[in-house]
Structure formats: structure tokens, C-alpha cells
Amino acid sequence: MVAAMDLARLERRDLVEFLGGLTTQQWEQPSLCTGWRVRDVVGHIIGYDELTGAQTVREFLRGGLFPPRINAAVRARTGSLWAGGSPADGDGRAALCAR
């Protein structure tokens, strides 16, 4: 049986491969989430990876347990990720893999 974390790592590798093929223009496109670009969604996906459990709780409390505010804080924290580029540019792909 495959461990959950092994599956998560495989999924992340697939995501990195997919995102690495996006052009800068595709990276900046609006997503299906109103008001969010593709890179904003990716920032949201990985935005909690480096946080400990206590830090995650702190983020939720700072956001008043209100998902739009919590998401806005994560977007602000991860917003500079690949600004003006894509994960395929420079060290962006390595940064995503490291998370």
C-alpha cells in the first residue's frame, strides 16, 4: 500500500511538471476562481506547506476564521512567487519543488 505522503509527493511532481510547461502569459491568466490568476491559485495550493501546525492556526485566527480573509493573507504572503514569470523561469520550478 502506498503511503499518503508518497502520493502527495507524486502529485506535487506532476503539478510541477505541468506548471513548468506554462508560458508567462498562461501563468498570468485569470483562473476559474474569480479575481485569481493561475499563479494566485498555485500560491494558495502551496501557501501552507512551510507552516507548522501552530503557524497555520495563527493564520486562520488572524483571518478571523473567515476563508476569504485567510485566503487573502496567503495570497499576500505568496504573491511575489514568480511575479512576471512562470515556474519554468529561473529558479521557480526548483522553488515549487522545494515546498
mmCIF file of the C-alpha atoms, coordinates in Angstrom:
data_MODEL
# 
_entry.id   MODEL 
# 
loop_
_atom_site.group_PDB 
_atom_site.id 
_atom_site.type_symbol 
_atom_site.label_atom_id 
_atom_site.label_alt_id 
_atom_site.label_comp_id 
_atom_site.label_asym_id 
_atom_site.label_entity_id 
_atom_site.label_seq_id 
_atom_site.pdbx_PDB_ins_code 
_atom_site.Cartn_x 
_atom_site.Cartn_y 
_atom_site.Cartn_z 
_atom_site.occupancy 
_atom_site.B_iso_or_equiv 
_atom_site.pdbx_formal_charge 
_atom_site.auth_seq_id 
_atom_site.auth_comp_id 
_atom_site.auth_asym_id 
_atom_site.auth_atom_id 
_atom_site.pdbx_PDB_model_num 
ATOM 1  C CA . MET A 1 1  ? 0.000   0.000  0.000   1.00 0.00 ? 1  MET A CA 1 
ATOM 2  C CA . VAL A 1 2  ? 1.302   3.461  -0.925  1.00 0.00 ? 2  VAL A CA 1 
ATOM 3  C CA . ALA A 1 3  ? 1.619   5.967  1.931   1.00 0.00 ? 3  ALA A CA 1 
ATOM 4  C CA . ALA A 1 4  ? -0.396  9.176  1.717   1.00 0.00 ? 4  ALA A CA 1 
ATOM 5  C CA . MET A 1 5  ? 2.721   11.370 1.753   1.00 0.00 ? 5  MET A CA 1 
ATOM 6  C CA . ASP A 1 6  ? 4.218   9.375  -1.114  1.00 0.00 ? 6  ASP A CA 1 
ATOM 7  C CA . LEU A 1 7  ? 1.066   10.019 -3.130  1.00 0.00 ? 7  LEU A CA 1 
ATOM 8  C CA . ALA A 1 8  ? 1.229   13.708 -2.231  1.00 0.00 ? 8  ALA A CA 1 
ATOM 9  C CA . ARG A 1 9  ? 4.846   13.901 -3.433  1.00 0.00 ? 9  ARG A CA 1 
ATOM 10 C CA . LEU A 1 10 ? 3.912   12.226 -6.721  1.00 0.00 ? 10 LEU A CA 1 
ATOM 11 C CA . GLU A 1 11 ? 1.036   14.635 -7.156  1.00 0.00 ? 11 GLU A CA 1 
ATOM 12 C CA . ARG A 1 12 ? 3.318   17.608 -6.456  1.00 0.00 ? 12 ARG A CA 1 
ATOM 13 C CA . ARG A 1 13 ? 5.834   16.311 -9.011  1.00 0.00 ? 13 ARG A CA 1 
ATOM 14 C CA . ASP A 1 14 ? 3.049   16.085 -11.619 1.00 0.00 ? 14 ASP A CA 1 
ATOM 15 C CA . LEU A 1 15 ? 1.916   19.611 -10.747 1.00 0.00 ? 15 LEU A CA 1 
ATOM 16 C CA . VAL A 1 16 ? 5.461   20.964 -11.077 1.00 0.00 ? 16 VAL A CA 1 
ATOM 17 C CA . GLU A 1 17 ? 5.822   19.291 -14.452 1.00 0.00 ? 17 GLU A CA 1 
ATOM 18 C CA . PHE A 1 18 ? 2.531   20.741 -15.674 1.00 0.00 ? 18 PHE A CA 1 
ATOM 19 C CA . LEU A 1 19 ? 3.226   24.247 -14.358 1.00 0.00 ? 19 LEU A CA 1 
ATOM 20 C CA . GLY A 1 20 ? 6.733   24.190 -15.787 1.00 0.00 ? 20 GLY A CA 1 
ATOM 21 C CA . GLY A 1 21 ? 5.206   23.968 -19.241 1.00 0.00 ? 21 GLY A CA 1 
ATOM 22 C CA . LEU A 1 22 ? 3.107   27.114 -18.847 1.00 0.00 ? 22 LEU A CA 1 
ATOM 23 C CA . THR A 1 23 ? 4.142   30.294 -20.593 1.00 0.00 ? 23 THR A CA 1 
ATOM 24 C CA . THR A 1 24 ? 4.343   33.567 -18.695 1.00 0.00 ? 24 THR A CA 1 
ATOM 25 C CA . GLN A 1 25 ? 1.118   34.596 -20.416 1.00 0.00 ? 25 GLN A CA 1 
ATOM 26 C CA . GLN A 1 26 ? -0.676  31.428 -19.246 1.00 0.00 ? 26 GLN A CA 1 
ATOM 27 C CA . TRP A 1 27 ? 0.706   31.913 -15.732 1.00 0.00 ? 27 TRP A CA 1 
ATOM 28 C CA . GLU A 1 28 ? -0.891  35.374 -15.563 1.00 0.00 ? 28 GLU A CA 1 
ATOM 29 C CA . GLN A 1 29 ? -4.277  34.279 -16.983 1.00 0.00 ? 29 GLN A CA 1 
ATOM 30 C CA . PRO A 1 30 ? -7.406  34.504 -14.844 1.00 0.00 ? 30 PRO A CA 1 
ATOM 31 C CA . SER A 1 31 ? -8.318  31.185 -13.272 1.00 0.00 ? 31 SER A CA 1 
ATOM 32 C CA . LEU A 1 32 ? -11.789 29.782 -12.729 1.00 0.00 ? 32 LEU A CA 1 
ATOM 33 C CA . CYS A 1 33 ? -11.620 31.397 -9.265  1.00 0.00 ? 33 CYS A CA 1 
ATOM 34 C CA . THR A 1 34 ? -12.931 34.937 -9.681  1.00 0.00 ? 34 THR A CA 1 
ATOM 35 C CA . GLY A 1 35 ? -10.210 37.520 -9.158  1.00 0.00 ? 35 GLY A CA 1 
ATOM 36 C CA . TRP A 1 36 ? -7.390  34.963 -9.030  1.00 0.00 ? 36 TRP A CA 1 
ATOM 37 C CA . ARG A 1 37 ? -4.719  34.379 -11.639 1.00 0.00 ? 37 ARG A CA 1 
ATOM 38 C CA . VAL A 1 38 ? -3.224  30.944 -12.202 1.00 0.00 ? 38 VAL A CA 1 
ATOM 39 C CA . ARG A 1 39 ? -0.206  31.907 -10.092 1.00 0.00 ? 39 ARG A CA 1 
ATOM 40 C CA . ASP A 1 40 ? -2.504  33.037 -7.260  1.00 0.00 ? 40 ASP A CA 1 
ATOM 41 C CA . VAL A 1 41 ? -4.138  29.606 -7.197  1.00 0.00 ? 41 VAL A CA 1 
ATOM 42 C CA . VAL A 1 42 ? -0.738  27.902 -7.116  1.00 0.00 ? 42 VAL A CA 1 
ATOM 43 C CA . GLY A 1 43 ? 0.335   30.217 -4.297  1.00 0.00 ? 43 GLY A CA 1 
ATOM 44 C CA . HIS A 1 44 ? -2.788  29.161 -2.420  1.00 0.00 ? 44 HIS A CA 1 
ATOM 45 C CA . ILE A 1 45 ? -2.064  25.477 -3.017  1.00 0.00 ? 45 ILE A CA 1 
ATOM 46 C CA . ILE A 1 46 ? 1.467   25.699 -1.679  1.00 0.00 ? 46 ILE A CA 1 
ATOM 47 C CA . GLY A 1 47 ? 0.959   28.618 0.712   1.00 0.00 ? 47 GLY A CA 1 
ATOM 48 C CA . TYR A 1 48 ? 0.625   26.468 3.798   1.00 0.00 ? 48 TYR A CA 1 
ATOM 49 C CA . ASP A 1 49 ? 3.384   23.968 3.046   1.00 0.00 ? 49 ASP A CA 1 
ATOM 50 C CA . GLU A 1 50 ? 6.102   25.706 5.009   1.00 0.00 ? 50 GLU A CA 1 
ATOM 51 C CA . LEU A 1 51 ? 3.912   26.469 8.028   1.00 0.00 ? 51 LEU A CA 1 
ATOM 52 C CA . THR A 1 52 ? 3.875   24.445 11.207  1.00 0.00 ? 52 THR A CA 1 
ATOM 53 C CA . GLY A 1 53 ? 0.534   23.468 12.723  1.00 0.00 ? 53 GLY A CA 1 
ATOM 54 C CA . ALA A 1 54 ? 0.740   26.391 15.159  1.00 0.00 ? 54 ALA A CA 1 
ATOM 55 C CA . GLN A 1 55 ? 1.533   28.848 12.360  1.00 0.00 ? 55 GLN A CA 1 
ATOM 56 C CA . THR A 1 56 ? -1.417  27.568 10.341  1.00 0.00 ? 56 THR A CA 1 
ATOM 57 C CA . VAL A 1 57 ? -3.740  28.086 13.320  1.00 0.00 ? 57 VAL A CA 1 
ATOM 58 C CA . ARG A 1 58 ? -2.309  31.597 13.724  1.00 0.00 ? 58 ARG A CA 1 
ATOM 59 C CA . GLU A 1 59 ? -3.060  32.350 10.032  1.00 0.00 ? 59 GLU A CA 1 
ATOM 60 C CA . PHE A 1 60 ? -6.646  31.189 10.499  1.00 0.00 ? 60 PHE A CA 1 
ATOM 61 C CA . LEU A 1 61 ? -7.077  33.266 13.655  1.00 0.00 ? 61 LEU A CA 1 
ATOM 62 C CA . ARG A 1 62 ? -5.523  36.325 12.003  1.00 0.00 ? 62 ARG A CA 1 
ATOM 63 C CA . GLY A 1 63 ? -8.098  35.914 9.257   1.00 0.00 ? 63 GLY A CA 1 
ATOM 64 C CA . GLY A 1 64 ? -10.878 35.799 11.825  1.00 0.00 ? 64 GLY A CA 1 
ATOM 65 C CA . LEU A 1 65 ? -11.703 32.236 10.739  1.00 0.00 ? 65 LEU A CA 1 
ATOM 66 C CA . PHE A 1 66 ? -13.192 33.837 7.598   1.00 0.00 ? 66 PHE A CA 1 
ATOM 67 C CA . PRO A 1 67 ? -11.952 31.978 4.488   1.00 0.00 ? 67 PRO A CA 1 
ATOM 68 C CA . PRO A 1 68 ? -11.829 34.997 2.136   1.00 0.00 ? 68 PRO A CA 1 
ATOM 69 C CA . ARG A 1 69 ? -9.630  36.889 4.641   1.00 0.00 ? 69 ARG A CA 1 
ATOM 70 C CA . ILE A 1 70 ? -7.457  33.834 5.289   1.00 0.00 ? 70 ILE A CA 1 
ATOM 71 C CA . ASN A 1 71 ? -7.007  33.303 1.548   1.00 0.00 ? 71 ASN A CA 1 
ATOM 72 C CA . ALA A 1 72 ? -6.185  36.999 1.038   1.00 0.00 ? 72 ALA A CA 1 
ATOM 73 C CA . ALA A 1 73 ? -3.426  36.738 3.655   1.00 0.00 ? 73 ALA A CA 1 
ATOM 74 C CA . VAL A 1 74 ? -1.983  33.643 1.978   1.00 0.00 ? 74 VAL A CA 1 
ATOM 75 C CA . ARG A 1 75 ? -2.141  35.367 -1.417  1.00 0.00 ? 75 ARG A CA 1 
ATOM 76 C CA . ALA A 1 76 ? -0.342  38.398 0.022   1.00 0.00 ? 76 ALA A CA 1 
ATOM 77 C CA . ARG A 1 77 ? 2.353   36.172 1.541   1.00 0.00 ? 77 ARG A CA 1 
ATOM 78 C CA . THR A 1 78 ? 2.861   34.153 -1.641  1.00 0.00 ? 78 THR A CA 1 
ATOM 79 C CA . GLY A 1 79 ? 2.021   36.900 -4.151  1.00 0.00 ? 79 GLY A CA 1 
ATOM 80 C CA . SER A 1 80 ? 5.604   37.556 -5.159  1.00 0.00 ? 80 SER A CA 1 
ATOM 81 C CA . LEU A 1 81 ? 6.019   33.971 -6.323  1.00 0.00 ? 81 LEU A CA 1 
ATOM 82 C CA . TRP A 1 82 ? 7.066   34.117 -9.931  1.00 0.00 ? 82 TRP A CA 1 
ATOM 83 C CA . ALA A 1 83 ? 5.842   37.679 -10.335 1.00 0.00 ? 83 ALA A CA 1 
ATOM 84 C CA . GLY A 1 84 ? 6.043   38.454 -14.009 1.00 0.00 ? 84 GLY A CA 1 
ATOM 85 C CA . GLY A 1 85 ? 7.130   34.944 -14.904 1.00 0.00 ? 85 GLY A CA 1 
ATOM 86 C CA . SER A 1 86 ? 6.294   31.299 -14.564 1.00 0.00 ? 86 SER A CA 1 
ATOM 87 C CA . PRO A 1 87 ? 7.720   28.434 -12.536 1.00 0.00 ? 87 PRO A CA 1 
ATOM 88 C CA . ALA A 1 88 ? 9.595   27.434 -15.684 1.00 0.00 ? 88 ALA A CA 1 
ATOM 89 C CA . ASP A 1 89 ? 11.574  30.692 -15.487 1.00 0.00 ? 89 ASP A CA 1 
ATOM 90 C CA . GLY A 1 90 ? 14.781  30.842 -13.483 1.00 0.00 ? 90 GLY A CA 1 
ATOM 91 C CA . ASP A 1 91 ? 14.623  29.014 -10.186 1.00 0.00 ? 91 ASP A CA 1 
ATOM 92 C CA . GLY A 1 92 ? 10.819  28.998 -9.983  1.00 0.00 ? 92 GLY A CA 1 
ATOM 93 C CA . ARG A 1 93 ? 10.473  25.305 -10.702 1.00 0.00 ? 93 ARG A CA 1 
ATOM 94 C CA . ALA A 1 94 ? 13.051  24.403 -8.074  1.00 0.00 ? 94 ALA A CA 1 
ATOM 95 C CA . ALA A 1 95 ? 11.288  26.673 -5.577  1.00 0.00 ? 95 ALA A CA 1 
ATOM 96 C CA . LEU A 1 96 ? 7.988   24.918 -6.163  1.00 0.00 ? 96 LEU A CA 1 
ATOM 97 C CA . CYS A 1 97 ? 9.625   21.501 -5.824  1.00 0.00 ? 97 CYS A CA 1 
ATOM 98 C CA . ALA A 1 98 ? 11.260  22.515 -2.564  1.00 0.00 ? 98 ALA A CA 1 
ATOM 99 C CA . ARG A 1 99 ? 7.962   23.390 -0.931  1.00 0.00 ? 99 ARG A CA 1 
# 
